[in-house]
């Protein structure tokens, strides 16, 4: 296997920073980039803030706190040239196709030849991500979908395209298996892939029934958890773990990619409590 000497992660949200932390747990340095907030004095404040939060997070994203020193923080305006030093570039931006395409254009201009580029999208088919993509990037491109929290969730979905070179798939799969401790599953290029295609439907249906019957959250999470093979978080706790702020994006993205006759459309509904929690911070 060709070992990764340095990795870049673009997007310092919960997932991006968590992926960066897990890569440092394997002893590999990471460049962590995000946007520059309007009017920010510290142009790297998002990435730096993410690292500081992870040092206080429980369960800990870092195996050792000193691993945080392996993360070099930067931003998408001043530090794109650092992508040229990286063997693997992981895109973890919002589930918005336009934003992702704009990000790939930046990556294409600054990456080195032969570097592998992957997306952590959880709902958007690879065929849409690669629409209009230069062939030289498409052959090095695939989806590597981690689950939250990246250190503790072992599953990793890999989706390759018709142009993706097999060597790149093998390198990422072996590294994630042997160095990151992942169980790698190869998926077809369908909306939501395997896990989110099932999970999103299940969570939506469960929440609909629970809200309609006015079941208290603590009761719902106690019943819909370990007794039926669901994580101990329960259904509402799982929404919190996935990221309350991400749920509207995931649902919107999935709906935009599903067939018109898909059963998820019949049960999909807006969840006011999600918007209330986001507004409350």
C-alpha positions in Angstrom: 0.0 0.0 0.0 1.2 3.5 -0.7 1.2 5.2 2.7 -0.4 8.6 3.1 2.2 11.1 4.4 -0.2 13.9 4.8 -4.0 14.3 4.5 -6.2 17.4 4.0 -9.7 17.7 5.3 -11.9 20.5 3.9 -14.7 21.4 6.2 -14.1 21.7 10.0 -17.6 20.9 11.2 -18.4 18.0 13.5 -17.7 15.4 10.9 -14.8 17.0 9.2 -12.9 17.7 12.4 -13.8 14.2 13.7 -12.3 12.6 10.6 -9.2 14.8 10.9 -8.8 13.7 14.6 -9.1 10.0 13.7 -6.5 10.3 11.0 -4.1 11.9 13.5 -4.8 8.9 15.7 -3.1 6.9 13.0 -0.1 9.2 13.3 -0.7 11.0 10.0 -0.5 14.9 9.9 -3.7 16.7 8.7 -4.3 20.1 7.1 -7.8 21.2 8.2 -9.4 24.0 6.2 -12.7 25.9 6.4 -14.1 29.2 5.2 -13.2 32.6 6.5 -16.1 34.1 8.4 -17.1 37.6 7.4 -15.2 40.2 9.4 -13.1 37.6 11.3 -9.8 38.9 12.7 -8.6 35.3 13.0 -9.0 33.9 9.5 -8.5 30.3 10.8 -11.0 30.6 13.6 -13.3 27.9 12.4 -10.7 25.2 12.1 -8.9 26.3 15.3 -12.1 26.4 17.2 -13.0 22.9 16.1 -9.7 21.5 17.4 -10.1 23.2 20.7 -13.7 21.9 21.1 -12.5 18.4 20.3 -10.0 18.6 23.2 -13.0 19.0 25.5 -15.4 16.6 23.8 -16.5 13.4 25.6 -16.1 10.8 24.2 -12.8 12.1 23.1 -12.1 12.2 19.3 -8.3 12.1 20.0 -6.7 8.9 21.4 -4.1 11.2 22.9 -4.5 15.0 23.3 -1.1 15.5 21.8 -2.5 14.2 18.5 -4.1 17.6 18.1 -0.7 19.0 17.4 -0.7 17.0 14.2 -3.5 19.2 12.8 -2.5 22.3 10.9 -5.4 24.8 10.7 -6.0 27.0 7.8 -8.7 28.5 5.5 -10.0 28.2 2.0 -8.7 31.6 0.9 -5.1 31.6 2.1 -4.1 28.0 2.3 -5.2 26.1 -0.8 -1.6 25.7 -1.8 -1.2 23.3 1.1 -3.3 20.8 -0.8 -0.3 20.3 -3.0 1.5 18.5 -0.2 -1.3 16.1 0.6 -1.8 12.5 -0.7 -5.5 12.3 0.3 -8.0 15.2 0.3 -11.3 14.6 2.1 -14.2 17.0 1.3 -16.7 17.4 4.2 -18.6 20.5 3.3 -22.4 21.0 3.4 -24.7 18.7 1.5 -25.2 21.2 -1.3 -24.2 20.2 -4.8 -23.2 23.7 -5.9 -20.9 24.2 -2.9 -19.3 20.8 -3.5 -18.7 21.5 -7.2 -17.1 24.8 -6.3 -14.9 23.1 -3.8 -13.8 20.5 -6.4 -12.8 23.2 -8.8 -10.5 24.7 -6.1 -9.1 21.3 -5.3 -8.3 20.5 -8.9 -6.3 23.7 -9.2 -4.1 23.0 -6.2 -3.8 19.2 -5.7 -0.7 17.3 -6.8 -0.9 14.7 -9.6 -2.1 11.3 -8.3 -3.5 12.5 -5.0 -6.8 10.9 -4.0 -9.9 13.0 -3.4 -13.0 11.7 -1.6 -16.3 13.1 -0.5 -17.9 12.4 2.8 -21.4 13.0 1.4 -24.1 10.8 2.9 -26.9 11.3 0.4 -25.7 12.7 -3.0 -24.9 10.1 -5.7 -21.3 10.1 -7.0 -22.6 10.5 -10.6 -24.0 14.0 -9.6 -20.8 14.9 -7.8 -18.7 14.1 -10.8 -20.9 15.9 -13.4 -18.7 18.3 -15.3 -15.6 17.1 -13.4 -12.3 16.9 -15.3 -11.3 13.3 -16.1 -8.0 13.8 -14.4 -9.7 14.4 -11.1 -12.6 11.9 -11.7 -10.2 9.0 -11.9 -8.8 9.8 -8.5 -12.3 10.6 -7.0 -14.7 8.5 -4.9 -17.0 8.7 -1.9 -15.7 7.7 1.6 -18.7 8.1 3.9 -17.7 8.1 7.6 -20.2 7.9 10.5 -20.3 10.1 13.5 -18.3 10.0 15.8 -15.6 8.9 13.4 -13.3 7.5 16.0 -15.9 5.1 17.4 -18.2 4.2 14.5 -16.4 1.5 12.6 -18.5 1.5 9.4 -17.2 3.2 6.3 -19.1 3.2 3.0 -17.0 3.4 -0.2 -18.6 4.3 -3.5 -16.6 4.4 -6.7 -17.5 5.7 -10.1 -17.0 4.4 -13.6 -13.9 6.5 -14.0 -12.4 5.8 -10.6 -9.1 3.9 -10.8 -9.2 0.7 -8.8 -5.8 1.4 -7.2 -7.1 4.5 -5.6 -10.1 2.5 -4.1 -7.7 -0.1 -2.8 -5.4 2.4 -1.2 -8.2 4.2 0.7 -9.9 1.0 1.7 -6.7 -0.6 3.1 -5.6 2.6 4.9 -9.1 3.0 6.5 -9.2 -0.7 7.4 -5.7 -1.2 8.8 -4.9 2.3 10.1 -8.3 3.8 11.0 -9.9 0.6 12.2 -12.9 0.7 9.8 -15.1 -2.0 8.4 -15.2 -1.0 4.7 -18.4 -1.7 2.8 -18.5 -1.1 -1.0 -21.9 0.4 -2.0 -23.8 1.0 -5.2 -24.1 4.6 -6.3 -27.7 5.2 -5.1 -29.2 8.0 -3.0 -28.3 7.6 0.6 -26.2 4.5 -0.2 -27.0 1.7 2.3 -27.2 3.1 5.8 -28.8 6.5 5.3 -31.3 5.1 2.8 -32.6 2.9 5.6 -31.8 5.1 8.6 -33.4 8.2 7.4 -36.7 6.4 6.6 -36.7 4.7 10.0 -35.9 7.9 12.0 -38.6 9.9 10.1 -41.2 7.2 10.5 -40.4 6.7 14.2 -40.4 10.4 15.0 -43.7 10.9 13.2 -45.4 8.2 15.2 -43.9 9.3 18.5 -44.9 12.9 18.0 -48.4 12.0 16.8 -48.9 9.9 20.0 -47.2 12.5 22.2 -44.7 10.0 23.6 -42.2 11.7 26.0 -38.7 11.8 24.5 -37.1 9.9 27.4 -39.7 7.1 27.1 -39.2 7.0 23.3 -35.4 6.7 23.6 -35.7 4.1 26.3 -37.9 1.8 24.2 -36.4 2.5 20.7 -32.9 1.6 21.7 -31.0 -1.5 22.9 -34.2 -3.6 23.3 -34.7 -3.6 19.5 -31.1 -3.5 18.4 -30.8 0.3 18.1 -27.9 2.2 19.6 -28.4 3.2 23.3 -29.0 6.8 22.2 -32.5 5.9 21.1 -34.2 7.6 18.1 -34.1 11.3 19.4 -30.6 10.8 20.8 -29.5 9.4 17.5 -30.8 12.6 15.8 -28.7 14.6 18.2 -25.6 12.4 17.6 -26.0 12.7 13.8 -26.3 16.4 14.3 -29.6 18.3 14.7 -28.3 21.1 12.4 -27.6 18.5 9.7 -31.0 16.8 9.6 -32.8 19.4 7.4 -29.9 19.2 4.9 -29.9 15.4 4.9 -33.6 15.2 4.3 -33.6 17.9 1.6 -30.7 16.3 -0.2 -32.2 12.8 -0.1 -35.6 14.1 -1.3 -33.9 15.8 -4.3 -32.3 12.6 -5.4 -35.0 10.0 -4.8 -37.6 8.9 -7.4 -41.0 10.6 -7.4 -42.7 7.4 -6.3 -40.3 6.6 -3.4 -42.1 5.8 -0.1 -39.9 8.2 1.9 -41.7 11.1 0.2 -45.0 10.0 1.7 -43.7 10.1 5.3 -41.4 13.1 5.0 -42.5 16.1 7.0 -41.0 19.2 8.6 -40.0 18.8 12.2 -40.5 22.0 14.1 -38.5 20.9 17.2 -35.4 20.6 15.0 -35.7 24.2 13.8 -36.4 25.3 17.4 -33.2 23.5 18.6 -31.1 25.0 15.8 -32.4 28.5 16.6 -31.7 28.0 20.3 -28.1 27.1 19.5 
